[in-house]
């Protein structure tokens, strides 16, 4: 059974990966974790045997990939919506959020809030 990595994975250094890094696109067949990695969204099936045993719809596999993205970024459940909408991409060491591509600048947020208050008056 074979899978193809869709993420960079760490491994024990060996001849093929002296730095212990398996790049995206690596075909893996020498581990019992092949099917697990596919079901977790770390890899995609690379042969018919793996595809047959995957037992996931394409939507379930995409959801697994997305869940892996959240977990690997350390996103807490309360911030899933902010992560999903691109407002944050993770956290700084002090726990404050790292702004994402769709983050609203504080100044912009304050201006929007003031405008909303003026409209309510």
Secondary structure, DSSP 8 states (H G I E B T S, - for coil): --EEESS-EE----STTTTSEE-TT-EE-SSTTHHHHHHHTSEEE-SHHHHHHH---HHHHHHHHHHHHHHHTT--GGGHHHHHTTSEEEE-TTS-EEE-TT---HHHHHHHHHHHHHHH-
